[in-house]
Amino acid sequence: MTQTCITGTGIVSCFGVGADVIASELSKGHSNEKQLSAFKLQDSEYYLVNEIDRSDLDQGYAGEIQLFINVIKQALEQANVKLPLTDCGLIIGTSGFMFAAESEFRLHEHSGNKTAAAGYDGLIINPVVNYFGIGGPVFSVHTACASSANAIILAHEMIARGETRRVIVVGAEGLSAVALSGFQSLMLLDKKGCRPFDNDRSGLQIGEAYGAIIIEAKNNNTENESRALTILGGENLCDTHHVTSASPDGIMMQQVIQQALKTADIKPADINFIKAHGTGSPDNDTAEAAALNSVFGQAMPPITVLKRYFGHTLGACGVVETIGLFACLQAGFLPATAGFKNSDPALKISPLTKSIEATSGYFLSNYFGFGGNYAALVMHYRHETP
């Protein structure tokens, strides 16, 4: 069984630039949501979001390219990988580049030009490929909220097949007026913020973030291996129950978790903790709780959820939440679940309300998105005692 490692990370989130600040804020239980200010929408009281600071960025596509370059540079520096990247692939995971097209349109609109070029992936990805001299395969993955988690699985499998030496996986998501308005029209936004698995949960809290990880074959970068996350495997599948709602019995989520464990050659009893998807929506949390109870039963490992900290970063959450969790583990703790206070007896799930000490072991990471796009990853973390 081929194993791969995450040897470098880079991120721009609502907490700022880099992963160290994330660990510091999550250790204190701080979330960073606020009322939407990036642009104006009606019923603004419903839009509690996690925004990044764009004050030093260009507007439109240029600003998006700057963010991609920023996070990739951080990851390459941490992994001690030099340019050009002739033996490196690039995979982008995002729900789509609607947010970039909207930013470009607002730039043109403010300048008095009411027209703007239609957005497509290459407008952002091609300049990034050229900047870093990336010579390996280049893909973009658009599978709703599982996008960058699926990108991680794809990168892991490409390296296992010997198709490239290393892969940069970028999870990217900016705030979109279309997406926010769409979620509000479906009554899926909680104006009090995300409350994952809570008895009083009533919807999502949307966020934006950009993250990059370097994935390499295990033993390829021995300098960083002692502090790397090992990827053992993952699985994805599609639940055709409903275009915007999970099957409440969680059967398809259960299957993707079981298949991920099988791919990683891990049993449920081997899992030390779970990073749940935990969107805070009534249906999704009900389905995920049912799936976790079916797989783990009475031997449920500790569960944490990160959605309140970053907001639901949609297609970026696979990479963003992996980076955030990795930062906390390296700092020595597994974070509490912000937004969770009151257990829902019907769910039989109680995520952590206090941080606990990080230990070496296997963990499961879930990503369950719109359209039934489900992904689960199994990783191993080795805790190094100072």
C-alpha positions as CSV (number, residue, x, y, z in Angstrom):
1,M,0.0,0.0,0.0
2,T,1.5,3.3,-1.1
3,Q,1.5,6.1,1.5
4,T,2.0,9.8,0.8
5,C,2.8,12.6,3.1
6,I,1.8,16.3,3.4
7,T,5.1,18.0,3.8
8,G,4.2,21.6,3.4
9,T,1.2,23.9,3.9
10,G,0.2,27.5,3.2
11,I,-3.0,29.3,4.0
12,V,-4.8,32.6,3.9
13,S,-7.9,32.5,6.1
14,C,-10.1,34.7,8.2
15,F,-7.3,34.5,10.9
16,G,-4.7,35.9,8.6
17,V,-1.7,34.5,6.7
18,G,-0.1,31.2,7.8
19,A,-1.1,28.3,9.9
20,D,0.6,29.3,13.2
21,V,-2.0,32.0,13.9
22,I,-4.7,29.4,13.3
23,A,-3.4,27.1,16.1
24,S,-3.1,30.0,18.4
25,E,-6.7,31.2,17.9
26,L,-8.2,27.7,17.9
27,S,-6.4,26.9,21.2
28,K,-8.4,29.7,22.7
29,G,-11.7,28.6,21.0
30,H,-11.8,31.8,19.0
31,S,-13.9,31.9,15.9
32,N,-13.7,34.9,13.6
33,E,-17.1,35.3,12.0
34,K,-18.7,38.7,11.3
35,Q,-21.4,40.4,9.3
36,L,-20.8,40.4,5.5
37,S,-18.8,43.4,4.4
38,A,-17.1,42.4,1.2
39,F,-20.2,43.4,-0.9
40,K,-23.8,44.4,-0.3
41,L,-26.8,42.0,-0.3
42,Q,-30.4,42.4,0.9
43,D,-31.3,40.9,4.3
44,S,-27.7,41.4,5.4
45,E,-28.5,40.2,8.9
46,Y,-28.5,36.6,7.6
47,Y,-25.0,36.7,6.2
48,L,-22.7,35.9,9.1
49,V,-19.4,35.0,7.3
50,N,-15.7,34.4,7.8
51,E,-13.9,36.9,5.5
52,I,-10.2,37.2,4.6
53,D,-8.4,40.6,4.7
54,R,-8.1,41.8,1.0
55,S,-6.9,45.3,1.8
56,D,-3.4,44.6,0.3
57,L,-4.7,42.6,-2.7
58,D,-5.6,43.7,-6.2
59,Q,-9.2,43.3,-7.2
60,G,-10.6,40.9,-9.7
61,Y,-8.7,38.0,-11.2
62,A,-5.4,39.6,-10.3
63,G,-6.2,39.4,-6.6
64,E,-7.1,35.7,-6.9
65,I,-3.8,34.9,-8.7
66,Q,-2.0,36.7,-5.8
67,L,-3.7,34.5,-3.3
68,F,-2.8,31.3,-5.2
69,I,0.8,32.4,-5.4
70,N,0.9,33.4,-1.7
71,V,-0.3,30.0,-0.4
72,I,1.8,27.9,-2.8
73,K,4.9,29.9,-1.8
74,Q,4.2,29.2,1.9
75,A,3.8,25.5,1.2
76,L,6.9,25.2,-1.0
77,E,9.0,27.0,1.6
78,Q,7.9,24.8,4.4
79,A,8.5,21.7,2.3
80,N,11.9,23.0,1.2
81,V,11.0,22.5,-2.5
82,K,12.8,24.7,-5.0
83,L,11.7,26.0,-8.4
84,P,11.1,25.2,-11.2
85,L,8.6,22.5,-10.4
86,T,9.1,20.4,-13.5
87,D,8.4,17.1,-11.6
88,C,5.3,18.5,-9.8
89,G,1.6,18.4,-10.6
90,L,-1.1,20.9,-9.6
91,I,-4.7,20.2,-8.6
92,I,-7.2,22.9,-7.7
93,G,-10.2,22.0,-5.6
94,T,-13.0,24.6,-5.6
95,S,-16.8,24.6,-6.0
96,G,-16.2,26.8,-9.1
97,F,-14.7,30.2,-9.9
98,M,-17.9,32.1,-9.7
99,F,-16.4,34.1,-6.8
100,A,-13.5,35.2,-9.0
101,A,-15.8,36.2,-11.9
102,E,-18.0,38.2,-9.5
103,S,-14.9,40.0,-8.2
104,E,-13.8,40.8,-11.7
105,F,-17.3,42.1,-12.6
106,R,-17.3,44.3,-9.5
107,L,-14.0,45.7,-10.6
108,H,-15.3,46.6,-14.0
109,E,-18.6,47.9,-12.6
110,H,-16.8,50.3,-10.3
111,S,-14.7,51.6,-13.2
112,G,-17.9,52.4,-15.2
113,N,-17.5,49.4,-17.5
114,K,-20.6,47.2,-17.1
115,T,-19.1,44.2,-19.0
116,A,-16.4,41.8,-17.9
117,A,-14.8,38.7,-19.4
118,A,-16.6,35.5,-18.4
119,G,-14.6,33.5,-15.8
120,Y,-13.0,30.1,-16.5
121,D,-10.4,28.1,-14.7
122,G,-7.5,28.9,-17.0
123,L,-7.6,32.6,-16.3
124,I,-6.3,31.9,-12.9
125,I,-4.6,28.5,-13.2
126,N,-2.5,29.2,-16.3
127,P,-0.6,32.2,-14.8
128,V,0.0,30.2,-11.6
129,V,1.4,27.3,-13.6
130,N,3.7,29.6,-15.5
131,Y,4.9,31.5,-12.4
132,F,6.1,28.3,-10.7
133,G,7.2,26.4,-13.8
134,I,4.9,23.5,-13.0
135,G,5.6,20.7,-15.5
136,G,3.4,17.9,-14.2
137,P,-0.3,17.2,-14.7
138,V,-2.7,20.1,-14.0
139,F,-6.4,19.6,-13.1
140,S,-9.2,21.4,-11.4
141,V,-11.9,19.5,-9.4
142,H,-15.4,20.9,-9.0
143,T,-17.4,18.5,-6.8
144,A,-19.1,21.0,-4.5
145,C,-17.9,20.8,-0.8
146,A,-15.9,17.7,-1.5
147,S,-13.8,19.4,-4.2
148,S,-10.4,19.8,-2.5
149,A,-10.9,16.6,-0.5
150,N,-11.3,14.8,-3.8
151,A,-8.3,16.7,-5.1
152,I,-6.2,15.2,-2.2
153,I,-7.4,11.7,-3.0
154,L,-6.6,12.2,-6.7
155,A,-3.1,13.5,-5.9
156,H,-2.5,10.6,-3.5
157,E,-3.5,8.1,-6.3
158,M,-1.4,9.9,-9.0
159,I,1.7,9.7,-6.9
160,A,0.9,6.0,-6.0
161,R,0.7,5.2,-9.7
162,G,4.1,7.0,-10.3
163,E,2.5,9.6,-12.6
164,T,4.4,12.5,-10.8
165,R,6.8,12.9,-8.0
166,R,4.8,15.5,-6.0
167,V,1.6,17.4,-6.3
168,I,0.5,20.8,-5.0
169,V,-3.2,20.7,-4.0
170,V,-4.9,24.1,-3.6
171,G,-8.3,24.6,-2.0
172,A,-9.7,27.9,-3.0
173,E,-13.0,29.6,-2.2
174,G,-14.0,33.3,-2.1
175,L,-17.3,34.7,-1.0
176,S,-19.9,34.8,-3.8
177,A,-23.1,36.8,-3.9
178,V,-24.7,34.0,-6.0
179,A,-23.7,31.3,-3.5
180,L,-24.8,33.2,-0.4
181,S,-28.1,34.2,-2.0
182,G,-28.7,30.7,-3.1
183,F,-28.1,29.2,0.4
184,Q,-30.4,31.9,1.9
185,S,-33.1,31.1,-0.7
186,L,-32.9,27.4,0.5
187,M,-33.2,28.7,4.1
188,L,-29.8,27.1,4.9
189,L,-28.0,30.0,6.6
190,D,-28.0,30.3,10.4
191,K,-27.8,34.0,11.3
192,K,-26.5,33.0,14.7
193,G,-23.6,31.1,13.2
194,C,-22.8,27.5,12.6
195,R,-23.8,25.2,15.5
196,P,-22.6,21.7,14.3
197,F,-24.6,18.8,15.8
198,D,-26.3,21.2,18.2
199,N,-29.9,20.7,19.2
200,D,-30.6,24.3,18.1
201,R,-28.7,24.2,14.8
202,S,-30.4,25.8,11.9
203,G,-28.0,26.1,9.0
204,L,-24.6,27.1,7.5
205,Q,-22.1,29.8,8.1
206,I,-20.2,30.5,4.9
207,G,-16.5,31.4,4.8
208,E,-13.7,32.0,2.4
209,A,-10.1,30.8,2.5
210,Y,-7.2,29.7,0.3
211,G,-4.9,26.9,1.2
212,A,-2.1,24.8,-0.4
213,I,-0.5,21.6,0.6
214,I,2.4,19.7,-0.8
215,I,1.9,15.9,-1.2
216,E,4.8,13.6,-1.8
217,A,5.5,9.9,-1.7
218,K,6.5,8.8,1.8
219,N,10.4,8.8,2.1
220,N,10.6,11.3,-0.8
221,N,11.2,14.2,1.6
222,T,12.8,12.6,4.6
223,E,13.7,16.0,6.1
224,N,10.0,16.8,6.7
225,E,8.7,13.3,7.3
226,S,8.9,13.4,11.1
227,R,6.4,16.3,11.1
228,A,4.2,15.2,8.3
229,L,0.7,13.9,8.0
230,T,0.6,10.5,6.3
231,I,-2.3,9.9,3.9
232,L,-3.3,6.3,3.9
233,G,-6.2,6.5,1.5
234,G,-9.6,7.9,0.8
235,E,-12.8,7.2,-1.0
236,N,-15.6,9.2,-2.8
237,L,-19.0,8.4,-4.1
238,C,-22.2,10.1,-5.1
239,D,-25.5,10.0,-3.1
240,T,-28.4,10.5,-5.6
241,H,-31.0,10.9,-2.9
242,H,-31.6,14.7,-3.6
243,V,-29.7,17.5,-5.3
244,T,-29.5,19.6,-2.1
245,S,-30.3,17.2,0.8
246,A,-28.5,14.2,2.2
247,S,-30.3,10.9,2.6
248,P,-31.4,11.1,6.3
249,D,-30.4,7.5,7.1
250,G,-26.8,8.3,6.2
251,I,-26.4,5.1,4.3
252,M,-24.2,6.5,1.5
253,M,-22.1,8.5,4.0
254,Q,-21.7,5.2,5.9
255,Q,-20.5,3.5,2.8
256,V,-18.0,6.1,1.8
257,I,-16.5,6.0,5.4
258,Q,-16.3,2.2,5.3
259,Q,-14.7,2.2,1.9
260,A,-12.1,4.8,2.9
261,L,-11.2,2.6,5.9
262,K,-10.9,-0.4,3.7
263,T,-8.7,1.5,1.2
264,A,-6.5,2.5,4.0
265,D,-6.5,-1.0,5.5
266,I,-7.8,0.4,8.8
267,K,-10.6,-0.9,11.0
268,P,-13.0,1.4,12.8
269,A,-11.4,0.5,16.1
270,D,-8.1,1.8,14.9
271,I,-9.4,5.4,14.5
272,N,-8.3,7.7,17.3
273,F,-10.4,10.7,16.4
274,I,-12.7,12.1,13.7
275,K,-12.8,15.5,12.0
276,A,-16.5,15.5,11.1
277,H,-18.0,17.6,8.3
278,G,-20.6,19.1,10.6
279,T,-22.1,21.9,8.5
280,G,-24.8,22.7,11.2
281,S,-27.7,22.1,8.7
282,P,-30.4,19.9,10.1
283,D,-30.3,17.3,7.3
284,N,-26.6,17.0,6.8
285,D,-25.8,16.7,10.5
286,T,-28.6,14.1,10.9
287,A,-27.2,12.0,8.1
288,E,-23.6,12.2,9.2
289,A,-24.5,11.3,12.8
290,A,-26.4,8.3,11.5
291,A,-23.4,7.2,9.4
292,L,-20.9,7.7,12.3
293,N,-23.1,5.7,14.7
294,S,-23.5,2.9,12.2
295,V,-19.7,2.6,11.6
296,F,-18.4,3.2,15.2
297,G,-21.4,2.4,17.4
298,Q,-20.7,2.6,21.2
299,A,-16.9,2.9,20.5
300,M,-17.2,6.4,19.1
301,P,-13.8,8.2,19.0
302,P,-13.5,11.9,20.0
303,I,-15.1,14.2,17.3
304,T,-14.2,17.7,16.4
305,V,-15.7,20.1,13.9
306,L,-14.0,23.2,12.4
307,K,-16.9,24.9,10.5
308,R,-17.5,27.7,13.0
309,Y,-13.8,28.7,13.0
310,F,-13.3,29.1,9.2
311,G,-17.0,29.1,8.1
312,H,-18.0,26.6,5.6
313,T,-15.4,27.2,2.9
314,L,-17.3,25.0,0.4
315,G,-15.0,23.5,-2.2
316,A,-11.9,24.6,-0.2
317,C,-12.7,22.9,3.1
318,G,-10.9,19.7,2.3
319,V,-7.5,21.5,2.1
320,V,-8.3,24.3,4.5
321,E,-9.6,22.1,7.4
322,T,-6.7,19.7,6.9
323,I,-4.2,22.6,7.3
324,G,-6.1,23.9,10.3
325,L,-6.2,20.5,12.0
326,F,-2.6,19.8,11.2
327,A,-1.6,23.1,12.8
328,C,-3.4,22.3,16.0
329,L,-2.0,18.8,16.1
330,Q,1.5,20.2,15.7
331,A,0.8,22.6,18.6
332,G,-0.2,19.6,20.7
333,F,-4.0,19.7,20.9
334,L,-7.2,18.5,19.2
335,P,-9.5,21.6,19.1
336,A,-12.9,21.9,20.7
337,T,-15.9,22.3,18.5
338,A,-16.9,26.0,18.4
339,G,-20.6,26.6,18.2
340,F,-21.7,23.3,19.9
341,K,-23.4,23.7,23.3
342,N,-26.5,21.5,23.5
343,S,-26.6,17.9,22.5
344,D,-29.4,16.7,20.2
345,P,-30.5,13.4,21.7
346,A,-31.7,12.2,18.4
347,L,-28.2,12.4,16.9
348,K,-26.3,10.5,19.7
349,I,-23.3,12.6,18.8
350,S,-21.4,15.0,21.2
351,P,-18.3,16.6,19.7
352,L,-15.6,18.0,21.9
353,T,-16.5,21.0,23.9
354,K,-12.9,21.4,25.3
355,S,-9.6,20.8,23.5
356,I,-7.7,17.6,24.4
357,E,-4.1,16.7,24.1
358,A,-2.9,15.5,20.7
359,T,-1.6,12.0,20.4
360,S,-0.2,9.9,17.6
361,G,-2.8,7.9,15.7
362,Y,-5.1,7.4,12.8
363,F,-8.0,9.8,12.1
364,L,-10.9,10.1,9.7
365,S,-11.8,13.3,8.0
366,N,-15.3,13.7,6.4
367,Y,-16.5,16.0,3.6
368,F,-20.1,15.7,2.5
369,G,-21.3,18.2,-0.1
370,F,-24.2,19.3,-2.3
371,G,-25.3,16.9,-5.1
372,G,-24.4,14.0,-2.9
373,N,-20.6,14.5,-3.4
374,Y,-19.1,12.6,-0.5
375,A,-15.4,12.1,0.3
376,A,-13.7,10.6,3.3
377,L,-9.9,10.6,4.1
378,V,-7.9,8.4,6.5
379,M,-4.6,9.9,7.7
380,H,-2.0,9.2,10.4
381,Y,-0.4,11.8,12.7
382,R,2.7,11.1,14.6
383,H,3.1,13.3,17.6
384,E,6.7,14.3,18.4
385,T,7.4,15.0,22.1
386,P,9.6,18.1,22.5
